[in-house]
Amino acid sequence: MSDLWRGSVLFSWGCVATAVLRLMRASWHAREEPLDWAALLRWSLLVAPLAGVAAIIVGLAYPLFDRWLNSQPASGRDWASVTRCLALFVGINHANSRFHFATDAELAWTLALLSLALWWTFDRTTCGFVIASLAAAVAHVVAYYLVLRLVFSHSESSLELTRLKAWFPFVAFSAGITIGSVGRQLAAPRNGPKLHCD
């Protein structure tokens, strides 16, 4: 599959996944206060393309570094494994948005353990860990800037910044692992159709 095709699939996947996960998070918080559709649309128009570009970079970097370093992920390279990884990633996001933790440290430790479990289950490569960690660090700096300067008003930004520091790096790490598994699967060589002999 060509790099242009893989890049467009990864960009679409990053944009759609980000918008859907943000909508899920916002709809859960809408139980406490009404959903602000204008803010949600503004957020989606700003952040979803950034997430799409990040998905291209991470999704193309995984198979490239796998080839250079001759590394293989723990699980097989099939779409069932990618789907299971995606389901666990959505579960981590759901736990982050739905469950209330007593402290931000408790939230951070829980998400850190879940993120490491995702990496251990579906990747286990040093290359994958490093790429996902770098992607999470860059995404955290970008998200911190967006929350601080662009997306939220000054009244909400201090509370949101405090919460963002607790959960975002681990969710971004999990997203890196998930996007990496999608990128690996898209880069996998296509064999002819399987013939089953009974």
Backbone as CSV, one residue per row, in Angstrom:
resi,resn,N_x,N_y,N_z,CA_x,CA_y,CA_z,C_x,C_y,C_z
1,MET,0.861,-1.175,0.000,0.000,0.000,0.000,0.907,1.237,0.000
2,SER,0.584,2.205,-0.815,1.442,3.383,-0.939,1.398,4.237,0.327
3,ASP,2.459,5.017,0.507,2.533,5.895,1.679,1.440,6.952,1.662
4,LEU,1.080,7.429,0.469,0.017,8.432,0.364,-1.320,7.852,0.816
5,TRP,-1.612,6.638,0.385,-2.862,5.990,0.789,-2.865,5.709,2.295
6,ARG,-1.762,5.175,2.801,-1.678,4.907,4.238,-1.793,6.192,5.037
7,GLY,-1.141,7.262,4.560,-1.224,8.554,5.245,-2.638,9.096,5.277
8,SER,-3.370,8.959,4.179,-4.750,9.465,4.167,-5.654,8.630,5.062
9,VAL,-5.433,7.319,5.108,-6.217,6.470,6.020,-5.901,6.833,7.469
10,LEU,-4.625,7.017,7.783,-4.235,7.378,9.148,-4.762,8.754,9.537
11,PHE,-4.714,9.721,8.608,-5.247,11.051,8.893,-6.743,10.972,9.187
12,SER,-7.474,10.254,8.349,-8.921,10.106,8.565,-9.200,9.422,9.894
13,TRP,-8.438,8.369,10.176,-8.643,7.644,11.423,-8.369,8.543,12.621
14,GLY,-7.288,9.315,12.566,-6.956,10.216,13.671,-8.012,11.277,13.890
15,CYS,-8.502,11.875,12.799,-9.538,12.920,12.916,-10.836,12.361,13.473
16,VAL,-11.294,11.258,12.897,-12.580,10.685,13.315,-12.500,10.167,14.747
17,ALA,-11.432,9.460,15.085,-11.310,8.924,16.444,-11.265,10.041,17.476
18,THR,-10.535,11.104,17.181,-10.453,12.231,18.111,-11.807,12.894,18.295
19,ALA,-12.512,13.126,17.193,-13.821,13.776,17.281,-14.826,12.904,18.025
20,VAL,-14.820,11.601,17.748,-15.771,10.700,18.414,-15.466,10.597,19.901
21,LEU,-14.192,10.443,20.252,-13.840,10.337,21.668,-14.134,11.632,22.414
22,ARG,-13.926,12.767,21.771,-14.259,14.054,22.406,-15.764,14.186,22.589
23,LEU,-16.532,13.746,21.593,-17.989,13.794,21.711,-18.475,12.885,22.839
24,MET,-17.880,11.693,22.959,-18.246,10.796,24.063,-17.944,11.449,25.407
25,ARG,-16.782,12.061,25.512,-16.385,12.718,26.764,-17.306,13.894,27.076
26,ALA,-17.618,14.704,26.061,-18.482,15.872,26.263,-19.909,15.457,26.594
27,SER,-20.404,14.403,25.958,-21.778,13.979,26.244,-21.894,13.415,27.654
28,TRP,-20.835,12.784,28.156,-20.881,12.300,29.526,-20.894,13.471,30.501
29,HIS,-20.085,14.498,30.231,-20.056,15.668,31.106,-21.283,16.546,30.924
30,ALA,-22.035,16.341,29.843,-23.249,17.133,29.602,-24.357,16.773,30.583
31,ARG,-24.188,15.687,31.310,-25.189,15.341,32.333,-25.180,16.355,33.463
32,GLU,-24.007,16.977,33.682,-23.887,17.968,34.748,-24.276,19.363,34.278
33,GLU,-23.978,19.696,33.035,-24.320,20.993,32.458,-24.612,20.780,30.975
34,PRO,-25.387,21.682,30.350,-25.756,21.475,28.947,-24.538,21.450,28.022
35,LEU,-24.670,20.688,26.958,-23.591,20.543,25.991,-23.476,21.806,25.145
36,ASP,-22.289,22.364,25.063,-22.024,23.564,24.271,-21.539,23.131,22.890
37,TRP,-22.465,23.094,21.934,-22.149,22.604,20.594,-21.165,23.508,19.872
38,ALA,-21.247,24.824,20.101,-20.323,25.753,19.438,-18.886,25.505,19.895
39,ALA,-18.698,25.312,21.189,-17.353,25.028,21.706,-16.858,23.669,21.210
40,LEU,-17.764,22.696,21.134,-17.390,21.371,20.647,-16.981,21.429,19.176
41,LEU,-17.710,22.197,18.372,-17.366,22.347,16.961,-16.043,23.091,16.798
42,ARG,-15.848,24.147,17.584,-14.593,24.898,17.532,-13.424,23.990,17.905
43,TRP,-13.617,23.186,18.934,-12.582,22.252,19.366,-12.282,21.245,18.259
44,SER,-13.331,20.692,17.648,-13.134,19.675,16.614,-12.423,20.236,15.391
45,LEU,-12.772,21.452,15.002,-12.126,22.054,13.831,-10.661,22.373,14.085
46,LEU,-10.297,22.592,15.322,-8.919,22.928,15.658,-8.082,21.690,15.976
47,VAL,-8.619,20.806,16.783,-7.822,19.701,17.311,-7.837,18.469,16.411
48,ALA,-8.964,18.161,15.774,-9.043,16.949,14.958,-8.003,16.926,13.831
49,PRO,-7.791,18.020,13.081,-6.724,17.971,12.073,-5.325,17.795,12.674
50,LEU,-5.090,18.378,13.843,-3.796,18.163,14.511,-3.617,16.693,14.877
51,ALA,-4.690,16.079,15.367,-4.627,14.657,15.699,-4.435,13.816,14.440
52,GLY,-5.033,14.236,13.335,-4.840,13.527,12.072,-3.399,13.576,11.595
53,VAL,-2.768,14.738,11.698,-1.355,14.870,11.313,-0.475,14.031,12.241
54,ALA,-0.777,14.053,13.529,-0.020,13.225,14.479,-0.193,11.743,14.158
55,ALA,-1.397,11.346,13.754,-1.640,9.947,13.387,-0.811,9.552,12.168
56,ILE,-0.675,10.463,11.211,0.163,10.175,10.039,1.613,9.950,10.474
57,ILE,2.132,10.858,11.282,3.538,10.770,11.698,3.796,9.488,12.480
58,VAL,2.958,9.220,13.467,3.164,8.035,14.311,2.896,6.756,13.523
59,GLY,1.809,6.741,12.754,1.452,5.536,12.004,2.456,5.165,10.933
60,LEU,3.108,6.152,10.327,4.148,5.852,9.341,5.493,5.572,10.001
61,ALA,5.729,6.130,11.191,7.006,5.918,11.883,7.137,4.496,12.415
62,TYR,6.044,3.917,12.900,6.119,2.570,13.477,6.685,1.544,12.498
63,PRO,6.073,1.358,11.308,6.640,0.342,10.407,8.035,0.704,9.894
64,LEU,8.311,1.988,9.768,9.633,2.414,9.315,10.705,2.003,10.324
65,PHE,10.482,2.294,11.591,11.456,1.917,12.618,11.474,0.409,12.850
66,ASP,10.338,-0.256,12.642,10.340,-1.720,12.728,11.286,-2.317,11.685
67,ARG,11.239,-1.777,10.476,12.132,-2.260,9.421,13.588,-1.951,9.755
68,TRP,13.859,-0.728,10.195,15.235,-0.330,10.493,15.831,-1.134,11.641
69,LEU,15.024,-1.373,12.677,15.531,-2.047,13.874,15.220,-3.537,13.904
70,ASN,14.533,-4.023,12.873,14.158,-5.432,12.764,13.421,-5.913,14.017
71,SER,12.411,-5.155,14.431,11.635,-5.524,15.619,10.231,-5.956,15.206
72,GLN,9.644,-6.787,16.022,8.301,-7.307,15.772,7.444,-7.087,17.005
73,PRO,6.176,-6.673,16.838,5.300,-6.524,18.001,4.949,-7.885,18.589
74,ALA,4.469,-7.855,19.838,4.160,-9.095,20.553,3.015,-9.852,19.904
75,SER,1.953,-9.151,19.567,0.797,-9.831,18.997,0.959,-9.931,17.491
76,GLY,0.166,-10.814,16.894,0.230,-10.987,15.454,-0.219,-9.743,14.715
77,ARG,0.195,-9.668,13.483,-0.189,-8.522,12.660,-1.467,-8.878,11.910
78,ASP,-2.576,-8.726,12.556,-3.855,-8.943,11.898,-4.844,-7.898,12.394
79,TRP,-5.925,-7.762,11.660,-6.895,-6.725,12.007,-7.631,-7.040,13.305
80,ALA,-7.712,-8.310,13.676,-8.352,-8.659,14.952,-7.550,-8.091,16.121
81,SER,-6.233,-8.164,16.036,-5.378,-7.598,17.079,-5.523,-6.081,17.135
82,VAL,-5.602,-5.441,15.964,-5.787,-3.991,15.911,-7.126,-3.606,16.531
83,THR,-8.156,-4.387,16.254,-9.484,-4.111,16.812,-9.489,-4.262,18.327
84,ARG,-8.811,-5.285,18.834,-8.724,-5.453,20.292,-7.955,-4.297,20.932
85,CYS,-6.892,-3.857,20.280,-6.123,-2.709,20.778,-6.995,-1.455,20.791
86,LEU,-7.760,-1.247,19.737,-8.660,-0.098,19.665,-9.725,-0.167,20.757
87,ALA,-10.259,-1.361,21.008,-11.274,-1.509,22.056,-10.697,-1.175,23.431
88,LEU,-9.479,-1.609,23.708,-8.854,-1.287,24.993,-8.551,0.206,25.094
89,PHE,-8.162,0.832,23.982,-7.925,2.275,23.969,-9.213,3.039,24.269
90,VAL,-10.310,2.643,23.655,-11.600,3.288,23.938,-11.988,3.054,25.397
91,GLY,-11.697,1.871,25.926,-11.972,1.596,27.335,-11.171,2.487,28.270
92,ILE,-9.913,2.741,27.932,-9.091,3.649,28.739,-9.678,5.050,28.712
93,ASN,-10.100,5.504,27.534,-10.742,6.819,27.427,-12.039,6.871,28.213
94,HIS,-12.796,5.797,28.153,-14.067,5.744,28.874,-13.832,5.805,30.381
95,ALA,-12.843,5.052,30.851,-12.520,5.087,32.283,-12.078,6.479,32.703
96,ASN,-11.338,7.142,31.843,-10.863,8.482,32.148,-12.010,9.475,32.267
97,SER,-12.966,9.395,31.366,-14.032,10.401,31.363,-15.179,10.061,32.298
98,ARG,-15.411,8.794,32.548,-16.612,8.428,33.289,-16.388,8.252,34.785
99,PHE,-15.307,7.626,35.147,-15.087,7.321,36.553,-14.473,8.513,37.268
100,HIS,-14.931,8.744,38.472,-14.402,9.837,39.281,-13.379,9.267,40.261
101,PHE,-12.208,9.835,40.236,-11.141,9.403,41.125,-11.000,10.413,42.252
102,ALA,-10.555,9.934,43.405,-10.442,10.800,44.578,-9.411,11.905,44.355
103,THR,-8.304,11.557,43.734,-7.249,12.552,43.496,-6.754,12.427,42.056
104,ASP,-6.066,13.461,41.611,-5.468,13.408,40.279,-4.347,12.375,40.218
105,ALA,-3.654,12.167,41.326,-2.586,11.167,41.356,-3.156,9.764,41.166
106,GLU,-4.292,9.485,41.778,-4.941,8.185,41.606,-5.340,7.976,40.147
107,LEU,-5.880,9.015,39.533,-6.229,8.957,38.113,-4.989,8.703,37.265
108,ALA,-3.917,9.430,37.534,-2.691,9.293,36.749,-2.096,7.891,36.882
109,TRP,-2.037,7.352,38.099,-1.487,6.009,38.292,-2.336,4.945,37.613
110,THR,-3.651,5.086,37.697,-4.539,4.116,37.050,-4.348,4.132,35.543
111,LEU,-4.328,5.327,34.963,-4.151,5.425,33.516,-2.759,4.984,33.079
112,ALA,-1.748,5.240,33.911,-0.392,4.791,33.580,-0.333,3.268,33.523
113,LEU,-0.941,2.611,34.492,-0.944,1.141,34.496,-1.733,0.579,33.322
114,LEU,-2.880,1.188,33.009,-3.667,0.728,31.863,-2.914,0.945,30.549
115,SER,-2.216,2.057,30.441,-1.447,2.344,29.222,-0.291,1.363,29.057
116,LEU,0.399,1.073,30.147,1.478,0.086,30.075,0.940,-1.302,29.751
117,ALA,-0.239,-1.631,30.273,-0.860,-2.915,29.939,-1.198,-2.981,28.451
118,LEU,-1.658,-1.871,27.891,-1.941,-1.822,26.452,-0.660,-2.048,25.654
119,TRP,0.414,-1.359,26.044,1.689,-1.539,25.353,2.187,-2.976,25.496
120,TRP,2.120,-3.536,26.685,2.622,-4.883,26.928,1.818,-5.917,26.155
121,THR,0.519,-5.711,26.046,-0.338,-6.683,25.375,-0.186,-6.637,23.859
122,PHE,-0.079,-5.450,23.281,-0.154,-5.345,21.828,1.147,-4.935,21.146
123,ASP,2.193,-4.621,21.885,3.407,-4.145,21.235,4.651,-4.832,21.789
124,ARG,5.044,-4.481,22.980,6.222,-5.000,23.677,7.545,-4.682,22.995
125,THR,7.579,-3.750,22.069,8.855,-3.384,21.455,9.366,-2.093,22.081
126,THR,10.678,-2.001,22.200,11.281,-0.771,22.704,10.995,0.381,21.757
127,CYS,11.039,0.087,20.481,10.760,1.096,19.459,9.350,1.664,19.638
128,GLY,8.369,0.800,19.843,6.991,1.256,20.042,6.843,2.083,21.302
129,PHE,7.521,1.664,22.361,7.453,2.409,23.618,8.046,3.806,23.457
130,VAL,9.186,3.896,22.773,9.851,5.190,22.596,9.024,6.106,21.702
131,ILE,8.516,5.587,20.586,7.714,6.421,19.682,6.452,6.906,20.378
132,ALA,5.759,6.012,21.089,4.534,6.413,21.791,4.842,7.415,22.900
133,SER,5.965,7.242,23.591,6.340,8.192,24.646,6.663,9.566,24.072
134,LEU,7.407,9.596,22.971,7.712,10.879,22.327,6.447,11.547,21.801
135,ALA,5.573,10.757,21.193,4.310,11.312,20.691,3.469,11.857,21.834
136,ALA,3.450,11.152,22.961,2.681,11.620,24.119,3.268,12.908,24.685
137,ALA,4.592,13.012,24.727,5.220,14.235,25.247,4.917,15.432,24.353
138,VAL,5.041,15.255,23.049,4.745,16.352,22.119,3.263,16.708,22.178
139,ALA,2.401,15.698,22.197,0.957,15.954,22.264,0.585,16.668,23.555
140,HIS,1.255,16.325,24.650,0.964,16.975,25.929,1.332,18.456,25.886
141,VAL,2.466,18.779,25.296,2.872,20.186,25.179,1.891,20.948,24.292
142,VAL,1.500,20.352,23.167,0.542,21.006,22.263,-0.806,21.176,22.949
143,ALA,-1.287,20.138,23.626,-2.581,20.227,24.316,-2.535,21.257,25.436
144,TYR,-1.435,21.299,26.159,-1.276,22.282,27.228,-1.375,23.697,26.666
145,TYR,-0.711,23.928,25.542,-0.763,25.244,24.910,-2.178,25.560,24.425
146,LEU,-2.845,24.592,23.799,-4.199,24.834,23.292,-5.168,25.150,24.415
147,VAL,-5.067,24.417,25.502,-5.964,24.678,26.630,-5.644,26.025,27.253
148,LEU,-4.374,26.316,27.384,-3.956,27.558,28.032,-4.277,28.787,27.193
149,ARG,-4.077,28.709,25.893,-4.160,29.902,25.052,-5.393,29.990,24.159
150,LEU,-5.844,28.888,23.614,-6.778,28.994,22.507,-8.182,28.465,22.770
151,VAL,-8.294,27.313,23.376,-9.575,26.620,23.370,-10.508,27.080,24.475
152,PHE,-10.003,27.219,25.680,-10.866,27.500,26.816,-10.720,28.943,27.280
153,SER,-11.766,29.423,27.926,-11.695,30.768,28.498,-10.808,30.739,29.737
154,HIS,-10.416,31.913,30.205,-9.501,31.980,31.351,-10.135,31.426,32.621
155,SER,-11.438,31.490,32.763,-12.077,31.002,33.983,-12.006,29.488,34.091
156,GLU,-12.063,28.782,32.946,-12.048,27.334,33.004,-10.655,26.754,32.879
157,SER,-9.703,27.538,32.419,-8.425,26.955,32.048,-7.637,26.410,33.237
158,SER,-7.714,27.015,34.405,-6.904,26.516,35.522,-7.366,25.135,35.971
159,LEU,-8.674,24.919,36.059,-9.179,23.597,36.432,-8.869,22.586,35.337
160,GLU,-9.078,22.974,34.096,-8.828,22.058,32.987,-7.342,21.726,32.865
161,LEU,-6.474,22.697,33.109,-5.040,22.431,33.051,-4.608,21.445,34.129
162,THR,-5.177,21.566,35.303,-4.841,20.640,36.381,-5.250,19.220,36.021
163,ARG,-6.456,19.070,35.506,-6.923,17.740,35.109,-6.141,17.211,33.909
164,LEU,-5.803,18.095,32.983,-5.095,17.696,31.769,-3.742,17.072,32.095
165,LYS,-3.051,17.638,33.066,-1.744,17.108,33.456,-1.860,15.692,34.000
166,ALA,-2.993,15.367,34.600,-3.157,14.060,35.226,-3.480,12.962,34.217
167,TRP,-4.260,13.260,33.188,-4.718,12.177,32.325,-4.181,12.204,30.909
168,PHE,-3.872,13.357,30.365,-3.595,13.426,28.936,-2.352,12.663,28.481
169,PRO,-1.221,12.712,29.185,-0.045,11.982,28.687,-0.290,10.486,28.514
170,PHE,-1.072,9.909,29.397,-1.301,8.466,29.335,-2.287,8.098,28.233
171,VAL,-3.280,8.940,28.017,-4.210,8.708,26.916,-3.484,8.906,25.585
172,ALA,-2.608,9.905,25.504,-1.835,10.128,24.279,-0.868,8.968,24.025
173,PHE,-0.272,8.414,25.076,0.594,7.243,24.931,-0.205,6.064,24.383
174,SER,-1.396,5.840,24.937,-2.254,4.752,24.461,-2.669,4.976,23.015
175,ALA,-2.937,6.229,22.664,-3.285,6.547,21.277,-2.109,6.248,20.357
176,GLY,-0.895,6.543,20.805,0.285,6.238,20.004,0.442,4.752,19.745
177,ILE,0.211,3.937,20.766,0.288,2.485,20.596,-0.792,2.014,19.628
178,THR,-2.006,2.547,19.776,-3.120,2.138,18.919,-2.878,2.553,17.473
179,ILE,-2.469,3.793,17.259,-2.202,4.268,15.902,-1.018,3.507,15.302
180,GLY,-0.045,3.184,16.131,1.084,2.395,15.648,0.661,1.022,15.171
181,SER,-0.268,0.389,15.873,-0.732,-0.927,15.425,-1.534,-0.816,14.128
182,VAL,-2.289,0.281,13.970,-2.991,0.511,12.699,-1.970,0.732,11.584
183,GLY,-0.959,1.557,11.846,0.077,1.809,10.847,0.836,0.556,10.463
184,ARG,1.142,-0.295,11.432,1.825,-1.553,11.133,0.958,-2.447,10.256
185,GLN,-0.331,-2.504,10.577,-1.215,-3.366,9.803,-1.388,-2.838,8.381
186,LEU,-1.470,-1.522,8.229,-1.585,-0.952,6.883,-0.320,-1.182,6.063
187,ALA,0.829,-1.263,6.730,2.101,-1.475,6.033,2.413,-2.947,5.808
188,ALA,1.626,-3.839,6.398,1.888,-5.272,6.256,1.733,-5.672,4.790
189,PRO,2.623,-6.534,4.304,2.511,-6.955,2.903,1.223,-7.730,2.677
190,ARG,0.628,-7.470,1.543,-0.618,-8.141,1.194,-0.296,-9.418,0.433
191,ASN,-0.763,-10.517,0.966,-0.622,-11.790,0.268,-1.887,-12.031,-0.522
192,GLY,-1.850,-12.978,-1.364,-3.035,-13.327,-2.145,-4.133,-13.847,-1.241
193,PRO,-5.315,-14.083,-1.789,-6.411,-14.584,-0.964,-6.075,-15.957,-0.397
194,LYS,-6.496,-16.173,0.831,-6.224,-17.448,1.486,-7.173,-18.508,0.946
195,LEU,-6.608,-19.631,0.604,-7.419,-20.748,0.138,-7.511,-21.753,1.270
196,HIS,-8.706,-22.123,1.622,-8.914,-23.075,2.707,-9.123,-24.458,2.119
197,CYS,-8.371,-25.395,2.598,-8.527,-26.783,2.162,-9.203,-27.549,3.276
198,ASP,-10.329,-28.103,2.973,-11.059,-28.882,3.981,-10.865,-30.349,3.772
